[in-house]
Amino acid sequence: MCLLMHDAEPLKPSNTGWLIADVVAETFAFGWSRTERDAGLEALLADPQWQPYVVFPQEFVHEPGRAVQQLPSAPAQQEGTRRPLFILLDATWPEARKMFRKSPYLDRFPVLSLHPEQISRYQLRRSRRDDHFCTAEVAALCLDLAGDQRAAQTLETYLDIYTHHYLQAKHQLPPDWCSAAHAQLQRLQSAL
């Protein structure tokens, strides 16, 4: 995973990008700037072991000829295949649309547009649309597409627990340590 983080996004208590780094060992995070690019980001995007995909809704891809594609099946397991690197724009929806339009260095990479059947379960910030997902939900969908269902389930469960704890703390209530999500996370961790 490669997180391009807008301005103060990492400082927001409702940000879910850090959850991804807790679950996915190879998570890279960079601050986004319209005018400057991080040398580490450039090196990562040029690394031949990775096939970068900009994960973004197809409906907002307005450039003619911009490739919107599906992820090849089980890409990480095919001999000689570059591993997918999912580039996630970690921001609010208006900010993410601006980042997508104002990052021409990402134009050379295909756009991966997700079409999940479920609606977003994220409760800490709401989009006006149920099909707009938080960063951790998008990462879980990408992990599932890449064939790592265990990591996808772990991230989804971790997000559920984080959301529960956040909302309980907001209302000055103790968390429910015996919740179904806590039990699911224990099962997933014990299966290591």
C-alpha positions in Angstrom: 0.0 0.0 0.0 1.1 3.5 -0.8 -0.7 6.3 1.0 -0.6 9.8 -0.4 -1.8 11.8 2.6 -3.4 15.3 2.2 -2.2 18.1 4.4 -3.5 17.5 7.9 -5.1 14.2 7.2 -2.6 12.2 9.4 -3.4 14.4 12.3 -7.1 13.9 12.2 -8.3 11.5 15.0 -10.8 10.0 12.5 -8.1 9.1 9.9 -7.9 5.4 9.1 -4.7 5.3 7.1 -2.6 4.4 10.1 -4.7 1.2 10.6 -3.4 0.0 7.2 0.2 0.3 8.3 -0.6 -1.7 11.4 -1.9 -4.6 9.3 0.1 -4.4 6.1 3.9 -4.5 6.7 4.7 -3.0 3.3 2.8 0.2 3.7 4.5 3.4 2.5 3.1 6.9 3.4 4.0 10.2 1.9 2.6 13.7 2.3 0.9 15.0 -0.9 1.9 18.3 -2.3 0.7 19.9 -5.5 4.0 21.5 -6.3 6.7 19.2 -4.9 7.2 15.4 -5.0 9.0 13.3 -2.4 12.1 11.6 -3.6 11.2 8.5 -1.7 7.8 8.4 -3.5 9.5 8.7 -6.9 11.9 5.9 -6.0 9.0 3.7 -4.9 7.0 4.3 -8.0 10.0 3.5 -10.2 10.9 0.3 -8.4 10.5 -2.5 -10.9 9.1 -5.0 -8.3 5.9 -3.0 -8.1 3.0 -2.4 -10.5 1.4 0.8 -9.2 -2.4 1.2 -9.4 -4.1 4.5 -8.5 -7.2 3.4 -6.7 -10.0 5.9 -7.5 -13.6 5.8 -8.6 -14.1 5.5 -12.4 -16.8 8.2 -12.3 -14.3 10.8 -11.5 -11.7 9.8 -14.2 -12.5 12.4 -16.8 -9.2 12.3 -18.9 -9.8 10.7 -22.3 -7.7 7.6 -22.8 -6.9 7.2 -19.1 -6.7 3.5 -18.4 -9.3 2.2 -15.9 -8.7 -1.5 -15.4 -9.4 -4.5 -13.3 -6.7 -6.1 -11.2 -5.3 -9.3 -12.8 -6.3 -12.4 -10.9 -3.8 -13.4 -8.1 -1.1 -11.0 -9.4 1.3 -11.6 -6.5 1.4 -15.4 -7.1 2.2 -15.4 -10.9 5.8 -16.1 -11.7 7.7 -13.0 -12.9 4.7 -10.7 -12.3 5.2 -7.4 -10.6 3.5 -7.1 -7.3 0.6 -4.6 -7.1 1.2 -1.4 -5.3 -2.1 0.3 -4.4 -1.9 4.1 -4.4 -4.5 5.4 -2.0 -5.3 9.1 -1.8 -5.9 9.5 1.9 -8.1 12.6 2.2 -11.7 13.7 2.3 -13.6 13.2 -1.0 -13.3 16.8 -2.2 -9.6 16.8 -1.3 -9.0 13.4 -3.0 -10.6 14.6 -6.2 -8.3 17.6 -6.2 -5.3 15.4 -5.5 -6.2 13.1 -8.4 -6.6 16.0 -10.9 -3.4 17.8 -9.7 -1.0 14.9 -9.6 0.1 14.5 -13.3 3.0 12.2 -12.2 0.3 9.6 -11.4 -1.2 9.7 -15.0 1.2 7.1 -16.2 -0.3 4.4 -13.9 -3.6 2.6 -14.5 -6.6 3.5 -12.4 -8.1 0.7 -10.4 -11.8 1.4 -9.9 -13.5 -0.7 -7.2 -17.1 -1.7 -7.5 -18.0 -3.3 -4.1 -21.4 -4.7 -3.4 -21.6 -3.4 0.1 -22.0 0.1 1.4 -19.5 1.9 3.6 -19.7 1.0 7.3 -17.4 3.9 8.3 -19.2 6.1 10.9 -16.7 8.7 12.0 -17.0 10.9 8.9 -19.7 10.6 6.3 -19.7 11.2 2.7 -23.0 12.2 1.1 -22.8 8.8 -0.7 -22.9 5.3 0.7 -20.5 4.0 -2.0 -17.7 6.3 -0.9 -15.4 4.4 1.5 -12.8 5.4 4.0 -9.2 4.7 3.3 -9.0 1.5 5.4 -12.1 0.1 3.7 -10.6 0.7 0.3 -7.3 -0.9 1.4 -9.3 -4.0 2.6 -11.0 -4.2 -0.8 -7.6 -4.0 -2.5 -6.2 -6.7 -0.3 -9.1 -9.0 -1.1 -8.7 -8.4 -4.8 -5.0 -9.2 -4.5 -5.9 -12.6 -2.9 -5.0 -11.8 0.7 -8.3 -12.4 2.3 -6.9 -12.9 5.7 -5.3 -9.4 5.7 -8.5 -7.9 4.3 -10.6 -9.5 7.1 -8.1 -8.4 9.7 -8.1 -4.8 8.5 -11.9 -4.8 8.3 -12.2 -6.1 11.9 -9.5 -3.7 13.1 -11.5 -0.9 11.6 -14.7 -2.1 13.4 -12.8 -2.2 16.7 -11.3 1.2 16.1 -14.6 2.7 15.3 -16.3 1.2 18.3 -13.5 2.5 20.7 -13.6 5.9 19.1 -17.4 6.3 19.4 -17.4 4.9 23.0 -14.6 7.4 24.0 -16.5 10.2 22.3 -19.5 9.5 24.5 -17.3 8.8 27.6 -18.3 5.2 27.7 -16.0 2.1 28.2 -15.4 -0.1 25.2 -17.0 -3.5 25.0 -14.0 -5.8 25.1 -16.2 -8.9 24.5 -17.7 -7.6 21.3 -18.0 -9.8 18.2 -15.3 -7.7 16.5 -12.9 -8.3 19.4 -13.5 -12.0 19.3 -13.1 -12.0 15.5 -9.7 -10.2 15.8 -8.5 -12.8 18.4 -9.5 -15.6 16.0 -7.6 -14.0 13.1 -4.5 -13.4 15.3 -4.5 -16.9 16.7 -4.6 -18.3 13.2 -1.1 -16.9 12.6 
